[in-house]
Amino acid sequence: MKFVQIRKNILHAGVAVALVAGMATTLPSAVAGGKITIDDTKWISIGMGIRGGYSAVQNQSADTQDYGSGFGIDNARIYINGQIHKNVKFTFNTECFRCSSTRNGGAGTGDGGFGNNSSVGILDVIAKFEFNRYVNLWAGRTLANTERGELNGPYYHATFEGFKTPFFPQDYSGNFGNSSSGNNTGGGMYGRDDGVVFFGDLDVPQPMGMGTGTLQYSAGVFNGTRSTQTAGPNTSNAASWTGRLTYNFLNPEKNPGYYTSGTYYGGAGDILAIAVGVNHQKDGAGSQGNKSDFTGLVADLLFEKPLDNNMGVITVNAEYKRFWAEYNGAANTDGNCMCVFRGQSWTAYALYLIPHKVGIGRFQPYGRFTSVQPNNSTKREEIEGGVNYVIDGHNARISAFYQHGDLYTKGLNYANGAMGDKVDKFTVAFQLQI
């Protein structure tokens, strides 16, 4: 039996390598999205992004005796941006919600696919008032300003499966507003919520005459978890407050608004950024009969160094989270619980971008470790090793990686005594955007 298992592991690894090699020889390079200029201050642009791939997961087949495997689409987005005044812009983005089917687990575990199992809907609708580097305002449906991971979005992470640690409420919920279906009382979706964010940056001298760094700030207020008169904890309609401070010791990061990236592939020079973020909402967790406040704290770090003499680029990402919510265990059985994660988690990973091109891109091997430690459930961990084939930065990239641990099998089950085997998972994936 052990020999058979080893043979299967080698087979799936071989399939992944073959797929990477095949795509690496056929993918075209990405180009900028289309832009229509109306006059000196007015323009509109349109673009798109797709992400998907193939995964094989140990013991996740329909009979639980073999690898569950399949292809799937993770994201399919249309980007529309425009400017109507030199200080006034807008963004309108869509997403294919519930689009992915079997990539992450094989038969019977996906909630998307074709036909009425997937739908295209609004992801971002943002009115942007951008005055100068110090004070700006975005309003509408936008990303909550907490952690680098969320502000990277799926397309600007350094790895394909960027989201590994527990979600803030804006990503934990499956809906906006006061839906009371199932266990979802509505707290946002895909890291987004309806609200406003103030942001900017300024130069700040470093101690002991070490030069000048850049302090980036953002502060937001959102709807957060919403409830009906009969379901959910936040019957008082208390708002959700967010904030984030980032200090760049070396070069400043250049991103749209208060967004971030997990790597710049050396294009931004030396980067050392340390940040803290917070999210708090009164009555933002639990159920109507067992409610509590929610507070989430995150600290993250990005270090990137292009080596001298064109010797490649080193990138290091690290993140620590701590969530507090004091609802009691009875909330899990109330049927209207916003049962967000409680406890701590961390993840860290390092990447090395090889300087020499092979075909039309460069290889970037990496390693990662993640640990999630709930207060009232079992710990889950995962190791990951892989390689990115970087064709055009975040616009065209292929990834192949191996994961081992129980993070996949335990997932978001933070109940007492949660069980899950440590399994192997092989993935080859792609992302393209224009």
C-alpha positions in Angstrom: 0.0 0.0 0.0 2.8 2.4 0.8 4.5 1.7 -2.5 1.2 2.5 -4.3 0.8 5.8 -2.4 4.3 6.9 -3.3 3.7 6.0 -7.0 0.5 8.1 -6.9 2.4 11.0 -5.4 5.1 10.8 -8.1 2.4 10.6 -10.8 0.6 13.7 -9.7 3.8 15.6 -9.3 4.8 14.6 -12.8 1.4 15.8 -14.2 1.9 19.2 -12.5 5.5 19.6 -14.0 4.3 18.5 -17.4 1.5 21.1 -17.4 3.8 23.8 -16.3 6.3 23.0 -19.0 3.6 22.9 -21.6 2.0 26.2 -20.7 5.4 27.9 -20.3 6.1 27.3 -24.0 2.7 28.6 -25.3 1.5 31.5 -23.2 1.8 35.0 -24.8 3.0 38.0 -22.8 0.3 40.2 -21.3 -0.2 43.8 -22.4 -1.9 46.8 -20.8 -5.7 47.1 -20.8 -7.6 49.2 -23.4 -8.0 53.0 -22.7 -10.3 55.5 -24.3 -9.3 59.1 -23.9 -12.1 61.6 -24.1 -10.2 64.8 -23.4 -7.3 66.0 -21.2 -9.0 65.0 -18.0 -11.6 62.4 -18.9 -10.8 58.7 -19.8 -12.2 55.2 -19.3 -10.3 51.9 -19.4 -11.4 48.2 -19.5 -9.5 45.1 -18.6 -9.9 41.6 -17.4 -8.4 38.9 -15.1 -8.7 35.2 -14.9 -7.2 32.7 -12.4 -7.6 28.9 -12.4 -5.9 25.6 -12.5 -5.8 21.9 -11.6 -5.5 20.3 -8.1 -5.1 16.8 -6.8 -5.9 16.3 -3.1 -5.2 13.0 -1.2 -8.2 11.1 -0.1 -10.7 13.6 -1.5 -12.2 11.5 -4.2 -15.9 10.6 -4.0 -15.0 7.3 -2.5 -12.4 8.9 -0.1 -9.9 6.3 -1.2 -8.0 8.1 -3.9 -6.9 11.6 -5.0 -9.8 14.0 -5.7 -8.7 16.0 -8.7 -10.1 18.4 -11.2 -9.9 21.7 -13.0 -11.6 24.9 -11.9 -11.8 28.7 -12.4 -11.0 30.6 -9.2 -11.6 34.1 -10.4 -12.9 35.8 -13.6 -13.1 39.5 -13.4 -13.8 42.5 -15.6 -12.2 45.8 -14.6 -13.6 49.2 -15.6 -11.9 52.4 -14.4 -12.3 56.0 -15.4 -11.6 59.6 -14.6 -14.1 62.5 -15.0 -12.0 65.2 -13.3 -8.3 65.3 -12.4 -9.3 64.7 -8.8 -12.3 62.4 -9.3 -12.1 58.8 -10.6 -14.2 55.7 -10.4 -13.8 51.9 -10.4 -16.4 49.2 -11.4 -15.2 45.6 -11.2 -17.2 42.3 -11.5 -16.4 38.8 -10.4 -17.7 35.3 -11.2 -19.1 34.3 -7.8 -19.2 30.6 -6.9 -17.4 30.0 -10.1 -14.9 27.4 -9.1 -16.1 23.8 -9.1 -13.8 20.8 -8.5 -10.2 22.3 -8.4 -10.1 22.3 -4.6 -11.3 18.9 -3.7 -12.7 16.7 -6.4 -16.2 15.3 -6.8 -19.0 16.8 -4.7 -17.2 19.4 -2.8 -17.3 22.4 -5.1 -20.2 24.9 -5.0 -19.8 26.4 -8.4 -19.5 25.3 -12.0 -21.7 26.0 -15.0 -25.2 27.3 -15.4 -27.2 28.4 -12.4 -24.4 27.3 -10.0 -22.3 30.4 -10.8 -23.1 34.1 -11.4 -21.4 37.3 -12.4 -22.0 40.2 -9.9 -20.6 43.5 -8.6 -17.3 43.2 -6.8 -16.2 46.9 -6.5 -18.0 50.1 -7.0 -15.8 53.0 -5.8 -16.0 56.7 -6.1 -12.5 58.1 -5.8 -11.7 61.6 -4.6 -7.9 61.9 -4.8 -6.5 65.3 -4.0 -2.8 64.8 -3.1 -0.5 62.4 -1.4 -1.7 63.4 2.1 -5.5 63.2 2.0 -7.7 61.1 -0.2 -11.2 59.5 0.0 -12.7 56.4 -1.5 -16.4 55.6 -1.0 -18.6 52.7 -2.1 -18.0 49.0 -2.1 -14.3 48.5 -1.5 -11.7 46.5 0.3 -11.6 47.0 4.1 -8.2 48.4 5.0 -6.7 45.8 7.4 -4.1 43.3 6.3 -1.7 43.2 3.4 -3.1 39.9 2.4 -6.6 41.3 1.7 -5.2 44.5 0.1 -3.1 42.4 -2.3 -6.2 40.7 -3.5 -5.8 37.3 -5.2 -3.9 38.7 -8.2 -1.1 40.6 -6.4 -0.1 37.9 -3.8 3.4 36.5 -4.2 1.9 33.0 -4.2 -1.2 31.6 -6.0 -3.1 30.6 -2.9 -2.4 33.7 -0.9 -5.2 33.5 1.7 -4.2 31.0 4.4 -4.9 32.6 7.8 -8.5 33.2 9.1 -10.6 35.8 7.5 -11.7 39.2 8.9 -15.6 39.4 8.8 -15.5 41.2 5.4 -14.2 38.0 3.9 -15.7 35.4 6.3 -19.3 36.3 5.4 -20.9 35.1 2.1 -23.1 38.1 1.6 -23.6 41.8 2.1 -26.4 43.3 4.3 -28.7 41.5 6.7 -29.2 38.1 5.2 -30.3 35.7 7.8 -30.1 32.5 5.7 -28.1 29.7 7.2 -25.3 30.9 9.5 -24.7 34.1 7.6 -25.9 37.4 8.9 -24.0 39.4 6.4 -20.6 41.1 7.0 -19.2 41.8 3.5 -17.8 39.5 0.8 -14.4 38.9 -0.8 -12.8 41.3 1.7 -15.2 44.1 0.6 -17.8 46.0 2.4 -19.8 49.2 1.8 -18.2 52.3 3.4 -15.6 54.9 3.1 -11.8 55.0 3.5 -9.5 58.0 4.1 -5.9 57.4 3.2 -2.6 59.1 2.4 1.2 59.1 3.2 3.9 61.4 4.4 7.6 61.5 4.9 8.8 60.7 8.4 12.4 61.0 9.6 13.9 57.9 11.0 15.7 57.9 14.4 19.5 58.3 14.8 19.9 60.1 11.4 19.1 57.0 9.4 17.3 58.9 6.7 13.6 59.4 5.9 10.9 56.8 5.6 7.3 56.9 4.4 4.3 56.5 6.7 1.1 55.3 5.0 -2.1 55.6 6.8 -5.7 54.6 6.1 -8.9 54.8 8.3 -12.3 53.4 7.3 -15.8 53.0 8.5 -18.0 50.2 7.0 -21.4 48.5 7.6 -19.7 45.4 8.9 -21.9 42.6 10.3 -25.6 43.5 9.8 -28.6 41.8 11.3 -32.4 41.6 11.1 -34.8 42.1 14.1 -34.9 38.3 14.6 -31.4 37.1 13.4 -27.8 38.2 14.0 -25.9 40.0 16.8 -25.8 43.6 15.5 -29.4 44.7 16.0 -28.2 48.2 17.0 -26.6 48.7 13.5 -23.2 49.6 15.0 -20.5 50.4 12.4 -17.3 48.5 11.7 -14.1 50.6 12.2 -10.8 49.8 10.4 -7.4 51.3 10.4 -3.9 50.5 9.1 -0.4 52.1 9.4 2.5 51.1 7.3 6.1 52.3 7.6 8.4 51.9 4.7 12.0 52.2 5.9 13.5 52.1 2.5 11.8 52.8 -0.9 8.1 53.8 -0.7 5.6 51.3 -2.3 3.7 52.6 -5.3 0.2 51.1 -5.6 -3.3 52.4 -6.4 -4.9 54.1 -3.4 -4.3 52.1 -0.2 -3.8 48.8 -2.0 -0.6 46.7 -1.6 1.4 43.9 -3.3 3.1 40.8 -2.0 6.1 41.3 -4.3 7.3 43.8 -6.9 9.7 41.3 -8.5 12.5 43.7 -7.8 11.0 46.6 -9.8 10.5 48.8 -6.7 14.1 48.4 -5.4 14.8 47.7 -1.7 11.6 47.4 0.3 11.2 47.0 4.1 7.6 47.6 5.2 6.2 46.9 8.6 2.4 47.4 9.2 -0.3 47.0 11.8 -4.0 46.9 11.1 -7.1 46.7 13.3 -10.8 46.1 12.8 -13.4 46.6 15.6 -17.2 46.4 15.7 -19.5 46.5 18.6 -21.8 43.4 18.6 -20.0 42.2 15.4 -19.8 38.5 16.3 -22.0 35.7 17.7 -25.7 35.4 17.4 -28.6 37.5 18.7 -28.9 35.5 21.9 -25.1 35.2 22.3 -23.5 38.3 20.9 -20.2 39.9 21.5 -17.9 42.6 20.2 -15.3 41.7 17.5 -11.7 43.0 17.5 -9.1 41.8 15.0 -5.4 42.8 15.1 -2.9 42.1 12.4 0.9 42.8 12.0 2.6 42.1 8.7 6.0 42.5 7.1 7.4 42.7 3.5 11.1 42.6 2.7 12.3 42.6 -0.8 15.9 42.9 -2.0 17.2 42.9 -5.6 20.7 41.4 -5.3 23.7 43.2 -6.7 25.2 42.2 -10.1 21.8 41.0 -11.3 21.8 38.0 -9.0 18.1 37.8 -8.6 15.5 39.0 -6.1 14.8 37.8 -2.5 11.3 38.4 -1.1 10.0 37.7 2.4 6.4 38.0 3.6 5.2 37.4 7.2 1.9 37.9 9.0 0.5 37.5 12.5 -3.2 37.8 13.4 -5.1 37.8 16.7 -8.9 37.8 16.8 -11.1 38.4 19.9 -14.8 37.6 20.2 -16.4 36.5 23.4 -19.6 34.9 22.3 -20.3 31.6 24.0 -20.5 28.1 22.4 -24.3 28.2 22.3 -24.1 30.7 19.5 -23.1 27.9 17.1 -26.5 26.3 17.5 -28.6 29.4 17.2 -28.8 29.3 13.4 -27.9 33.0 12.8 -24.3 33.1 14.2 -21.6 35.3 12.8 -19.1 32.8 14.3 -15.9 34.5 13.3 -12.5 32.9 14.2 -11.2 33.4 17.7 -7.5 32.9 18.4 -4.2 33.5 16.7 -2.5 32.6 13.4 0.7 33.3 11.5 2.2 32.6 8.1 5.6 33.2 6.6 7.2 32.6 3.3 10.3 33.4 1.3 10.8 33.5 -2.5 13.9 33.8 -4.8 13.4 35.1 -8.3 16.1 33.6 -10.5 17.5 36.4 -12.8 18.0 34.4 -16.0 15.1 33.8 -18.4 14.1 30.4 -19.4 11.9 30.6 -22.5 9.6 33.7 -22.0 9.8 33.9 -18.2 11.8 33.5 -15.0 11.4 30.8 -12.3 10.8 31.8 -8.7 11.0 28.9 -6.2 9.6 29.4 -2.7 8.7 27.9 0.6 5.9 28.7 3.1 4.6 27.6 6.5 1.2 28.5 8.1 -0.1 27.8 11.6 -3.7 28.5 12.7 -4.4 28.2 16.4 -8.1 28.6 17.4 -9.1 29.2 21.1 -11.6 26.4 21.2 -10.6 24.0 18.4 -7.7 22.0 17.3 -4.6 23.5 15.7 -4.0 23.1 12.0 -0.8 23.6 10.1 0.5 23.4 6.5 3.9 23.4 4.7 4.1 24.5 1.1 6.8 24.4 -1.5 6.5 25.5 -5.1 7.8 27.5 -8.0 6.3 30.4 -9.9 7.0 30.9 -13.6 6.9 34.7 -13.9 6.2 35.8 -17.5 5.0 39.4 -17.0 4.9 40.1 -13.2 1.4 39.8 -11.8 -0.1 39.9 -15.3 1.0 36.5 -16.5 2.2 33.8 -14.1 2.1 30.0 -13.8 2.5 28.3 -10.4 3.1 24.7 -9.4 3.2 23.8 -5.7 2.9 21.0 -3.2 1.2 21.3 0.2 1.1 19.0 3.2 -0.9 19.4 6.4 -4.4 19.5 7.9 -5.2 23.1 7.1 -7.1 22.0 4.0 -9.1 19.2 5.7 -10.1 21.2 8.8 -10.7 24.4 6.9 -13.0 26.8 8.6 -14.3 24.3 11.1 -13.3 25.9 14.4 -15.7 23.7 16.5 -14.5 21.8 19.5 -12.8 18.5 18.5 -12.5 19.4 14.8 -10.9 16.5 13.0 -9.0 16.3 9.7 -6.2 14.2 8.4 -2.9 15.6 7.1 -3.0 15.2 3.4 -0.9 15.9 0.3 -2.1 18.4 -2.3 -0.6 19.1 -5.7 -1.6 22.1 -7.8 -0.7 23.8 -11.1 -2.4 27.1 -11.7 -2.3 30.2 -13.8 -3.3 33.9 -13.7 -3.6 36.3 -16.6 -4.8 39.9 -16.5 -4.8 42.9 -18.9 
